[in-house]
Structure formats: C-alpha cells, structure tokens
Amino acid sequence: MILLPESFESRMKVVLGNEFHQFRESIHSTVNYSVRVNPNKIKGAVNLTPVKTCSTGYYLDQRPIFTLDPLFHAGAYYVQESSSMFLEQFICHVQKKTLRVLDLCAAPGGKSTHLCSLLPPDSLLVCNEVIHSRAMILSENLKKWGNPNVVVSCNDPRDFSRLPGFFDIIVVDAPCSGEGLFRRDPSAIDEWSDSNTALCAQRQRRILADVWPALAEDGMLVYSTCTYNPAENEENISWLSEFTEVEGIELAIPENWRIVTTEASDIPCYRFYPHNVPGEGYFTAAVQKKGRVDAEKRSKEKSVLPLASKAEQLAWSDLLQQLPLSLVKFEENFLAFPTNQLQLLDLIKAALRIVHAGVKVGEIKQTSLVPAHELAVSTIINTSHFPSLDLSLEQSISFLKRDDFRLDFQDQGWNLLTYRDYPIGWAKNIGNRFNNGYPKEWRIRMSTNEYTGERLIDEAKKFPLNEL
C-alpha cells in the first residue's frame, strides 16, 4: 500500500473532485512499460499495442531485462514513459522544413532521441545537460541512436543567452517534484515535500527566463514536467506570459485520448493522469514567442572547423552512405557532420561546452583506417563495405560484456558484428584471436551467469522486438 503525503492528497482532492478515488486507485495499479522504436533502424511491422500519441511508441505486455537485449544496445529502440511521447504532437504542429532545436534538460535522452526521429532531415538538434555525468549518459544514448545532425552540450541554461534568437524550438522538460512518478518510483514520495515543490517552481522560472533569449521570433517553447502541482505547471506558464509576449499553441486532442485540457492565462495546457491514460502523470504546454528578437548576426563565411583533406575524405568515402556530410578533424579522430550545418556548429562551439557532435567515424593509424564504435551503430554507415558476422544471443551478450569467447571469422581485419542483422559493434580478426571494439565504458556490467541456455532464451522472448 502506497501512502501518499497528506498535503498532496488534500490538494489532489480539490483538483480532481469525484475522480480522486480513481486516481488514488491508479497509484496502486500495475505500471505500464513502453518503448519507442528507431524508425531509421526498424523497418518491419511491430506487433505491439501502439501508443496513441506517438507514431513510433508501443506498450509492452511485460517488462524484460533490457540489458540482455542486444537490440537495445544497438539503438533500435528506447525505453520511454508513454505520456512524455506526447511531444510528437507539438513537433508535428510546426511546418518549417529546416529547424534548429534545443532540448535543454535532455538527460538521459528520451525526448532527444524522439526529436532525432521527428525533425526534418536538414535540421540541427542541440541536446544539453548541466550535470556532466548525466551529459555523458545522454551522449551515449544519442550515439546509439545514430544521427549525425546532433550536438550534445554541458551548460547552464543561462549560457544559451550567448546564442540570441538561435533556436526555432526549445524543449524544456524541467526538473520537478516528481509527483507523476509516485506509482513507478515510490521513493519519489519520500523525497517529496511542500517546500521542495516551491523550490522546484522557482528553479523552473529561472530556467525559463535564462533560456528565453535563445528562442527565435515566432519560435515555439515546449514546457513539461512529470508533476501535478499547479505552481510548477499552469502558474509557471502564466508567469511566462506575464514575463514576455507569447501565444498559446492549441492542439486538437481526440476525446478518447482522455487527456485533460486546462488553461493558464488563455494558454491551453495538457494534463495526463494515470487513471485516465495508460501512462504516468505528466503536464505539458507550448507557447509561441511574439515580438521582435535581436538575433545575432551570422557570418556568411565558410566554416573555420578543421576539415579533412580530399585524400582523407576519399579514404573514408566508401565507409559512409552518400549523404551531404563533411568530415571534421578533431584531435586524431574524424567526425561526420551535415555540411549545411557546419557554420552553425562553429557558432555553437564558440558559445558552449560541447561533449560530442555528429558521428565519430574513426581515425587513421599510419595507413590503416580504424573505425569508431559510433560508426557501427550510426545511421550513416555503409554496411555493405564491411565483412560482417551475425552473432547468436549468447555471443552478442559476451561481446557486449567484453568477455573472452571464440568467433569464426571469414575475413581478416575489422569485421562488423551484428545481432539479427542489426550492427552492434566491431571486432578485429588478428588470426588466433580478435580485438573487441566495444567501448569499455559502455560494457554490460550486470552479472549474467544465471541467464544462460534456456533461461536466456525465455528472457529473450520478452524482448520488445523479438518477432521482427
């Protein structure tokens, strides 16, 4: 039995009225798990119940051990709470063909990977996290997702004022008191207090004020929390409308989605309650920025980033799909980044601390090309160029743990290892053994000794995409 804080219960009784009993019962019901597939990697039909608000979201019949699924490590899907997938509805509302987008509070990467799948091909996505350790997790998840038009940064929201009027869309999934997670994470109840909700509301306003100058004229800001407290939700939207000139963005919500529409200073807001939707508690609203913006004047000169020479570009050309990409040299490595975004990358590099940008292709040692792991799981790799070896489930897990095991290679040198034809990394055949190219810091650390033979196969039957 989950005991809710007394003051929280009192507030929710006022908000929900006769529905409060259903809401309280839903807190004790079974959690629904969901995933969102990577449309650049998953091409087949998915035999799962779809999430109504998201074209690539699906509910799971049961929760597997995702760590044991090589397709999870391949970036074929992302485990994400279904209510937060509603972001898609706002992005689809925007008609521009090329967008510059900031996901401000992005770790661990749910909305960022979703944005990767939603944005038009020529767009640029900047994903930011202020805490360095979380920024590294964000970077890992985006590298697995595999898109080249992504920059990951580690900055405070106020730093983005150095890029005035730069972004067409800013997504602020603000740190909050977490009331919407009480069912999924009961420890959130222990951390909850009235004083903490007040502190969260103040911090959220600072975040909004700090990042607001970076939004372009007529740009859209999407605000969301995983809490029910009006002080962190509608009141912040009302405060923003007083702070600056905005227009609310209204969506046509089908009645059977059972999303509750509220209002804050004539701006539509959307609330998700677990007794109405098969997901967790969530709040979101979007506004359009009005009034003139003094955007930074941008030079029309060519990028000053160190580009690969023609010979170096030629050396890598067969390894990549024929896309409008440029190779940028960073220390000993080569990064693939969209050619039409190089100037913007210059500006971002001058203003922010960058964790990673584009796709690391690899390095050249003497005369040999050494492919990077990021290339293996990217969406830009030319898989037909490499000899490949498809592994069993047991072999894949051994590879992802960086354990010692044997493989029967047909070709010397670098081989692309796959699981069910999805790339999971590199191994270099050097005759009597092979070098494992999987990043040490990404390796599976959980003990899998008990998951062998039939038990591992039984667990694999629970994997979201096991029937593809």
KOLDRENSE-756632 format. One record per residue (C-alpha): residue number from 1; y, x, z. Coordinates in Angstrom, 2 decimals, decimal comma. Each point is the difference from the previous one (the first is absolute). Example, Ala and Ser with C-alpha at 12.3 -4.5 7.8 and 13.67 -1.06 7.14 Angstrom:
! residues 2
NODE   num         y         x         z
NODE     1     -4,50     12,30      7,80
NODE     2      3,44      1,37     -0,66
! end
This chain:
! residues 468
NODE   num         y         x         z
NODE     1      0,00      0,00      0,00
NODE     2      3,33      1,50     -1,10
NODE     3      2,75     -0,62      2,56
NODE     4      3,41     -0,30     -1,63
NODE     5      3,20      1,05      1,82
NODE     6      1,55     -2,96      1,77
NODE     7      3,47      0,34     -1,50
NODE     8     -1,55      0,41     -3,47
NODE     9     -1,99     -3,21      0,47
NODE    10      3,09     -1,87      1,16
NODE    11      1,99      1,08     -3,06
NODE    12     -2,81     -0,85     -2,43
NODE    13     -0,43     -3,46      1,54
NODE    14      3,65     -0,68     -0,85
NODE    15     -0,34      1,41     -3,51
NODE    16     -3,29     -1,69     -0,91
NODE    17      0,12     -3,21      2,02
NODE    18     -3,19     -2,01     -0,54
NODE    19     -1,54      2,84     -2,01
NODE    20     -0,04      2,41      2,92
NODE    21     -3,54     -0,95      1,06
NODE    22     -1,31      0,81     -3,51
NODE    23      1,94      3,25      0,01
NODE    24     -1,46      1,06      3,36
NODE    25     -3,51     -0,85     -1,18
NODE    26      0,52      2,11     -3,13
NODE    27      0,76      3,05      2,17
NODE    28     -3,60     -0,23      1,26
NODE    29     -1,54     -0,56     -3,44
NODE    30     -1,71      2,55     -2,23
NODE    31      2,23      2,49     -1,79
NODE    32      0,01     -0,23     -3,79
NODE    33     -0,17      3,37     -1,77
NODE    34      1,35      0,54     -3,47
NODE    35      0,40      2,67     -2,65
NODE    36      2,19      0,54     -3,03
NODE    37     -1,60      1,64     -3,04
NODE    38      1,64      2,68     -2,13
NODE    39      0,45     -1,62     -3,44
NODE    40      0,27      3,42     -1,66
NODE    41     -3,52      0,82      1,19
NODE    42     -1,85     -3,30      0,44
NODE    43     -0,44     -1,74     -3,33
NODE    44     -2,93     -2,30      0,69
NODE    45     -0,04     -3,44      1,60
NODE    46      0,04     -0,03      3,81
NODE    47     -2,45     -2,46      1,53
NODE    48      2,02     -0,71      3,15
NODE    49      2,29     -2,78      1,23
NODE    50      3,49      0,69     -1,39
NODE    51      3,16      0,16      2,11
NODE    52      2,24     -2,77     -1,36
NODE    53      3,23      1,98      0,29
NODE    54     -1,26      3,20     -1,65
NODE    55     -1,60      0,48     -3,43
NODE    56     -2,07      2,99      1,18
NODE    57     -0,76     -1,06      3,59
NODE    58     -3,37     -1,22      1,28
NODE    59     -1,52     -1,14      3,30
NODE    60     -3,20      1,59      1,25
NODE    61     -3,06     -1,89      1,17
NODE    62     -0,59      2,67      2,64
NODE    63      1,64      3,23      1,11
NODE    64     -1,80      3,14     -1,21
NODE    65      0,45      3,55      1,25
NODE    66      2,57      0,95     -2,65
NODE    67     -0,40      3,70      0,79
NODE    68     -3,50     -0,15     -1,47
NODE    69      1,17     -1,41     -3,34
NODE    70      0,78      2,72     -2,59
NODE    71      2,07     -2,52     -1,99
NODE    72      2,37     -0,25      2,95
NODE    73      0,52      3,78     -0,18
NODE    74      0,36     -0,25     -3,79
NODE    75      3,03     -2,28      0,39
NODE    76     -1,76     -2,92     -1,66
NODE    77      1,30     -2,37      2,67
NODE    78      2,17     -0,10      3,11
NODE    79     -0,76     -1,86      3,22
NODE    80      3,04     -2,18      0,66
NODE    81      0,78     -3,06      2,09
NODE    82      0,32     -2,96     -2,36
NODE    83      3,28     -1,48      1,29
NODE    84      1,90      3,19     -0,87
NODE    85     -1,22     -0,24     -3,60
NODE    86      2,62     -2,74     -0,44
NODE    87      2,38      2,81     -1,02
NODE    88     -1,33     -0,53     -3,53
NODE    89      1,82     -3,33     -0,24
NODE    90      3,40      1,64      0,46
NODE    91     -0,72      2,89     -2,39
NODE    92     -1,16     -2,38     -2,73
NODE    93      3,29     -1,85      0,45
NODE    94      1,90      3,04     -1,36
NODE    95      0,36      0,11     -3,78
NODE    96      1,24      3,56     -0,62
NODE    97     -2,31      2,16     -2,14
NODE    98      0,75      3,25      1,82
NODE    99      0,50      0,13      3,76
NODE   100      0,85      2,54      2,68
NODE   101     -1,68     -1,12      3,20
NODE   102      0,03      1,25      3,60
NODE   103     -2,70     -0,88      2,52
NODE   104      1,90      1,13      3,08
NODE   105     -2,51     -0,34      2,86
NODE   106     -3,02      0,63     -2,15
NODE   107     -2,86      1,52      2,05
NODE   108     -2,90     -0,36     -0,22
NODE   109      0,53     -1,26     -3,55
NODE   110     -1,02     -3,64     -0,40
NODE   111      3,21     -1,18     -1,63
NODE   112      0,52      3,32     -1,81
NODE   113     -3,35     -0,12     -1,78
NODE   114      0,64     -3,68     -0,75
NODE   115      3,37      0,89     -1,54
NODE   116     -1,72      2,67     -2,12
NODE   117     -2,07     -2,77     -1,55
NODE   118      2,88     -2,45     -0,44
NODE   119      2,88      2,03     -1,43
NODE   120      0,65      0,34     -3,74
NODE   121     -1,41      3,28     -1,42
NODE   122      3,34      1,82     -0,35
NODE   123      1,05     -0,69      3,60
NODE   124      0,48      2,46      2,86
NODE   125     -1,34     -0,60      3,51
NODE   126      1,22      1,91      3,06
NODE   127     -2,15     -0,50      3,11
NODE   128      1,47      1,16      3,30
NODE   129     -1,27      0,53      3,52
NODE   130      2,13      1,50      2,77
NODE   131     -2,92      1,37      2,09
NODE   132     -1,48      3,08     -1,67
NODE   133     -3,63     -0,58      1,02
NODE   134      0,13     -3,55     -1,36
NODE   135      1,74      1,24     -3,15
NODE   136     -3,03      2,21     -0,65
NODE   137     -2,33     -3,01      0,29
NODE   138      2,29     -1,92     -2,36
NODE   139     -0,10      2,90     -2,45
NODE   140     -3,80      0,14      0,09
NODE   141     -0,37     -3,71     -0,72
NODE   142      2,45      0,13     -2,91
NODE   143     -1,72      3,05     -1,48
NODE   144     -3,28     -1,92      0,07
NODE   145      1,70     -2,97     -1,69
NODE   146      0,84      2,45     -2,77
NODE   147      3,36     -0,95     -1,55
NODE   148      2,30      2,77     -1,31
NODE   149      3,33     -1,86      0,43
NODE   150      0,04      0,32      3,80
NODE   151      2,00      2,11      2,45
NODE   152     -0,89      0,15      3,72
NODE   153      2,81      0,98      2,38
NODE   154      0,36      0,56      3,75
NODE   155      3,51     -1,07      0,95
NODE   156      2,01     -2,11      2,41
NODE   157      1,38     -3,21     -1,58
NODE   158      3,57      1,32      0,30
NODE   159     -0,85      2,86     -2,37
NODE   160     -0,23     -2,45     -2,90
NODE   161      3,76     -0,55      0,15
NODE   162      0,10      3,27     -1,99
NODE   163     -1,30     -2,06     -2,93
NODE   164      2,58     -2,81     -0,22
NODE   165     -0,94     -2,92     -2,24
NODE   166     -3,15      1,83     -1,11
NODE   167     -2,76     -2,56      0,53
NODE   168     -0,56     -3,34     -1,75
NODE   169     -2,43     -1,11      2,73
NODE   170     -0,31      1,10      3,61
NODE   171     -2,99     -1,15      2,07
NODE   172      0,47      0,15      3,78
NODE   173     -3,20     -0,78      1,87
NODE   174      1,72      0,58      3,31
NODE   175     -1,64      1,35      3,18
NODE   176     -0,32     -3,02      2,27
NODE   177     -1,48     -1,42      3,20
NODE   178     -3,26     -0,86     -1,81
NODE   179     -0,50     -3,56      1,23
NODE   180     -1,74     -0,88     -3,26
NODE   181     -2,74      2,54      0,77
NODE   182     -1,12     -1,44      3,33
NODE   183     -3,25     -1,30     -1,52
NODE   184     -0,86      3,15     -1,95
NODE   185      1,16      2,47      2,65
NODE   186     -0,01     -1,38      3,58
NODE   187      1,46      3,31      1,24
NODE   188      3,26     -1,16     -1,61
NODE   189      0,20     -2,58      2,80
NODE   190     -0,02      2,75      2,64
NODE   191      2,88      1,75     -1,76
NODE   192      2,05     -3,19     -0,39
NODE   193      2,98     -0,87      2,18
NODE   194      3,24     -1,97     -0,34
NODE   195      1,99      3,21      0,36
NODE   196     -1,99      1,66     -2,77
NODE   197      0,68     -2,86     -2,41
NODE   198      3,73      0,39      0,70
NODE   199     -0,21      3,75     -0,67
NODE   200     -1,91     -0,66     -3,24
NODE   201      2,67     -2,42     -1,22
NODE   202      2,74      2,58      0,64
NODE   203     -1,96      2,73     -1,79
NODE   204     -0,64     -2,28     -2,97
NODE   205      3,72     -0,65     -0,40
NODE   206      0,71      3,72      0,06
NODE   207     -2,61      0,55     -2,70
NODE   208      1,48     -2,74     -2,19
NODE   209      3,56      1,27      0,45
NODE   210     -0,99      3,60     -0,69
NODE   211     -1,88     -0,68     -3,22
NODE   212      2,27     -2,72     -1,40
NODE   213      2,36      2,41     -1,87
NODE   214     -2,95      1,24     -2,08
NODE   215     -0,57     -3,46     -1,54
NODE   216      1,52     -0,60     -3,43
NODE   217      2,31     -2,87     -0,86
NODE   218     -2,15     -3,13     -0,56
NODE   219     -2,92      1,95      1,48
NODE   220     -2,62     -1,70      2,16
NODE   221     -0,88      0,87      3,58
NODE   222     -3,32     -1,35      1,29
NODE   223     -0,21     -0,14      3,78
NODE   224     -3,21     -0,64      1,92
NODE   225     -1,58      0,27      3,45
NODE   226     -3,36     -0,83      1,53
NODE   227      1,56     -1,96      2,85
NODE   228      1,18     -3,55      0,77
NODE   229      3,09      0,74      2,10
NODE   230      3,13     -1,52     -1,65
NODE   231      2,09      2,87      1,40
NODE   232     -1,97      2,40     -2,18
NODE   233     -0,16     -2,37     -2,96
NODE   234      2,44     -2,79     -0,87
NODE   235      2,71      1,33      2,29
NODE   236     -0,11      3,37     -1,74
NODE   237      0,30     -1,69     -3,38
NODE   238      2,99     -2,00      1,26
NODE   239      1,54      3,18      1,39
NODE   240     -0,43      1,71     -3,38
NODE   241      1,74     -2,89     -1,75
NODE   242      2,94      0,43      2,39
NODE   243     -0,08      3,76     -0,38
NODE   244      0,30     -0,11     -3,80
NODE   245      0,04     -2,35     -3,00
NODE   246     -3,47     -1,21     -0,97
NODE   247     -1,83     -2,88     -1,66
NODE   248     -3,41     -1,19      1,11
NODE   249     -2,94      0,08     -2,41
NODE   250     -1,97     -3,22     -0,03
NODE   251     -3,57     -0,16     -1,25
NODE   252     -1,98     -3,01     -1,14
NODE   253     -2,79     -0,08      2,58
NODE   254     -2,99     -2,28     -0,74
NODE   255     -0,60     -2,38      2,88
NODE   256     -3,67      0,96      0,29
NODE   257      0,98      3,57      0,92
NODE   258      1,12     -1,47      3,34
NODE   259      2,81      2,50      0,42
NODE   260      2,80     -1,29      2,22
NODE   261      3,51      0,25     -1,47
NODE   262      2,87      0,42      2,45
NODE   263      3,66      0,82     -0,54
NODE   264      2,48      2,59      1,20
NODE   265      3,64     -0,53     -1,06
NODE   266     -1,19     -1,87     -3,12
NODE   267     -2,47      2,79     -0,84
NODE   268     -3,63     -1,15     -0,42
NODE   269     -2,49      1,73      2,29
NODE   270     -3,79     -0,18     -0,03
NODE   271     -2,29     -0,08      3,03
NODE   272     -3,77      0,45      0,08
NODE   273     -1,93     -1,41      2,95
NODE   274     -3,74      0,71      0,49
NODE   275     -0,78     -3,68      0,55
NODE   276      1,41     -0,75     -3,47
NODE   277     -1,03      2,99     -2,13
NODE   278     -3,14      2,19     -0,08
NODE   279      2,00      3,02      1,12
NODE   280      2,09      1,34      2,86
NODE   281      3,50     -0,88      1,18
NODE   282      2,77      1,13     -2,34
NODE   283      3,65     -0,61     -0,84
NODE   284      1,90      0,86     -3,16
NODE   285      3,22     -0,75     -1,87
NODE   286      1,89      1,55     -2,91
NODE   287      3,70      0,22     -0,80
NODE   288      1,98      1,07     -3,02
NODE   289      2,95      2,33      0,52
NODE   290      3,34     -1,32     -1,20
NODE   291      3,33      1,73     -0,37
NODE   292      0,90      3,24     -1,71
NODE   293     -1,95      3,17      0,81
NODE   294      1,49      3,46     -0,46
NODE   295     -3,10      1,69     -1,34
NODE   296     -0,22      3,75     -0,30
NODE   297      0,93      1,28     -3,45
NODE   298     -3,02      1,60     -1,59
NODE   299      0,07      2,95     -2,32
NODE   300     -1,40     -0,44     -3,51
NODE   301     -1,12      3,61     -0,06
NODE   302     -3,64      0,91     -0,27
NODE   303     -2,12      0,37      3,12
NODE   304      0,35      3,31      1,81
NODE   305     -3,56     -0,15      1,37
NODE   306     -2,15      2,97     -1,04
NODE   307     -2,08     -1,31     -2,90
NODE   308     -3,23      1,50     -1,29
NODE   309      0,22      2,17     -3,08
NODE   310     -1,35     -1,24     -3,32
NODE   311     -3,07      2,19      0,45
NODE   312     -0,59     -1,39      3,50
NODE   313      0,46     -3,55     -1,20
NODE   314     -2,47      0,63     -2,81
NODE   315     -2,52      1,41      2,47
NODE   316      0,02     -3,26      1,99
NODE   317      0,47     -2,43     -2,89
NODE   318     -3,68     -0,82     -0,55
NODE   319     -0,52     -0,75      3,69
NODE   320      2,57     -2,80      0,06
NODE   321      0,33     -3,31     -1,76
NODE   322      2,63      0,05     -2,72
NODE   323      2,76     -1,57      2,09
NODE   324      3,76      0,77      0,08
NODE   325     -0,41      2,55      2,78
NODE   326      1,60      3,35      0,70
NODE   327     -1,57      2,88      1,91
NODE   328      2,17      1,33      2,81
NODE   329     -0,77      3,35      1,65
NODE   330     -0,06     -0,03      3,80
NODE   331     -0,95      3,34      1,53
NODE   332     -3,40      0,75     -1,58
NODE   333     -0,74     -3,60     -0,93
NODE   334      0,83     -2,30     -2,89
NODE   335      1,09     -3,58      0,64
NODE   336     -0,09     -2,79     -2,59
NODE   337      3,02     -2,30      0,21
NODE   338      1,40     -2,63     -2,40
NODE   339      2,37      1,68     -2,44
NODE   340      2,55     -2,83      0,10
NODE   341      0,32      0,35      3,80
NODE   342      0,56      3,75      0,29
NODE   343      3,76     -0,32      0,46
NODE   344     -0,52     -2,51      2,78
NODE   345     -2,47      2,35      1,65
NODE   346      2,74      2,66     -0,04
NODE   347      2,32     -2,34      1,92
NODE   348     -2,68     -0,99      2,49
NODE   349     -0,98      3,62      0,59
NODE   350      3,63      0,86      0,79
NODE   351      0,35     -2,89      2,48
NODE   352     -3,36     -0,34      1,74
NODE   353     -2,94      1,92      1,49
NODE   354     -2,80     -0,50     -2,51
NODE   355     -3,63      0,04      1,13
NODE   356     -1,44     -0,38     -3,48
NODE   357      1,00     -1,13     -3,46
NODE   358     -2,05     -1,01     -3,01
NODE   359     -3,59      1,20     -0,39
NODE   360     -0,97      3,57      0,81
NODE   361     -1,97      1,09     -3,05
NODE   362     -1,12      3,40      1,26
NODE   363      0,76      3,69     -0,40
NODE   364     -0,76      2,85     -2,37
NODE   365     -1,79      2,95      1,60
NODE   366      0,06      2,94     -2,38
NODE   367     -1,06     -1,84     -3,16
NODE   368     -2,07     -2,75      1,66
NODE   369      1,13     -3,56      0,62
NODE   370     -0,75     -1,20      3,52
NODE   371      0,30     -3,80      0,08
NODE   372      1,43     -1,66      3,14
NODE   373     -1,84     -2,73      1,86
NODE   374      2,93     -2,34     -0,63
NODE   375     -0,62      0,26     -3,73
NODE   376     -3,60     -1,15      0,46
NODE   377      1,00     -3,28      1,66
NODE   378      3,18     -0,53     -2,03
NODE   379      0,64     -2,55     -2,71
NODE   380      1,08      2,71     -2,47
NODE   381     -3,18      2,10     -0,23
NODE   382     -1,82      0,29     -3,32
NODE   383     -3,50     -0,40      1,39
NODE   384     -1,64      0,64     -3,39
NODE   385      1,19      3,63      0,10
NODE   386     -2,18      0,94      2,99
NODE   387     -3,76      0,20      0,51
NODE   388     -0,83     -2,60      2,62
NODE   389     -2,79     -0,70      2,43
NODE   390     -0,54     -3,45      1,50
NODE   391     -1,16      0,19      3,62
NODE   392     -2,11     -2,29      2,12
NODE   393      1,52     -1,62      3,08
NODE   394     -1,63      2,58      2,29
NODE   395      1,20      2,90     -2,16
NODE   396      3,52     -1,45     -0,19
NODE   397      0,28     -0,24      3,78
NODE   398     -1,30      3,56      0,38
NODE   399      2,64      1,14     -2,50
NODE   400      2,78     -1,93      1,80
NODE   401     -1,10      1,56      3,31
NODE   402     -0,12      3,44     -1,66
NODE   403     -3,59      0,43      1,19
NODE   404     -2,45      2,41     -1,60
NODE   405     -2,31     -1,67     -2,52
NODE   406     -1,41      0,70     -3,46
NODE   407      1,17     -1,33     -3,37
NODE   408     -1,65      0,32     -3,40
NODE   409      2,82      1,08     -2,30
NODE   410     -0,29      0,23     -3,76
NODE   411      3,22      1,99     -0,50
NODE   412      1,56      3,08      1,55
NODE   413      3,53     -0,11      1,41
NODE   414      1,89     -3,05      1,21
NODE   415     -1,88     -3,31     -0,09
NODE   416      1,52     -3,40      0,70
NODE   417     -2,09     -1,78      2,62
NODE   418     -0,16     -3,78     -0,15
NODE   419     -1,54     -2,86      1,91
NODE   420     -0,97     -2,92     -2,23
NODE   421      2,20      1,70     -2,64
NODE   422      3,10      0,02      2,24
NODE   423      1,34      3,56      0,52
NODE   424     -0,14      1,21      3,60
NODE   425      0,73      3,73     -0,42
NODE   426     -0,93      3,42     -1,39
NODE   427     -2,83      2,44      0,48
NODE   428     -0,16      3,43     -1,64
NODE   429     -3,46      1,04     -1,10
NODE   430     -0,32      3,75      0,58
NODE   431     -3,71      0,32     -0,64
NODE   432     -2,10     -0,10      3,16
NODE   433      2,51     -2,12      1,90
NODE   434      3,26     -1,92     -0,48
NODE   435      3,48      0,00      1,49
NODE   436      1,03     -3,37      1,43
NODE   437      3,52     -0,89     -1,17
NODE   438      0,55     -2,89      2,39
NODE   439      3,04      0,60      2,28
NODE   440     -1,11      1,11      3,45
NODE   441      2,69     -2,08      1,67
NODE   442     -1,27     -3,16     -1,72
NODE   443     -3,70      0,43      0,76
NODE   444     -2,02     -2,70      1,76
NODE   445     -0,07      0,93      3,67
NODE   446     -2,08     -2,83      1,44
NODE   447     -3,63      0,73      0,79
NODE   448     -2,19     -1,58     -2,68
NODE   449     -3,36      1,22      1,36
NODE   450     -1,10     -3,54      0,88
NODE   451      0,96     -1,29     -3,44
NODE   452     -2,77      1,37     -2,18
NODE   453     -2,64     -1,50     -2,24
NODE   454     -0,39     -3,76      0,22
NODE   455      2,71     -0,43      2,61
NODE   456      2,57      1,63     -2,28
NODE   457     -1,10     -2,24     -2,88
NODE   458      0,34     -3,04      2,25
NODE   459      3,54      1,04      0,88
NODE   460      0,78      0,63     -3,69
NODE   461     -0,84     -3,63     -0,76
NODE   462      3,06     -0,93      2,06
NODE   463      2,37      2,19     -2,02
NODE   464      2,67     -2,15     -1,70
NODE   465     -0,76      1,11     -3,55
NODE   466     -3,72      0,57      0,25
NODE   467     -0,74     -2,51     -2,79
NODE   468      2,33      1,51     -2,59
! end
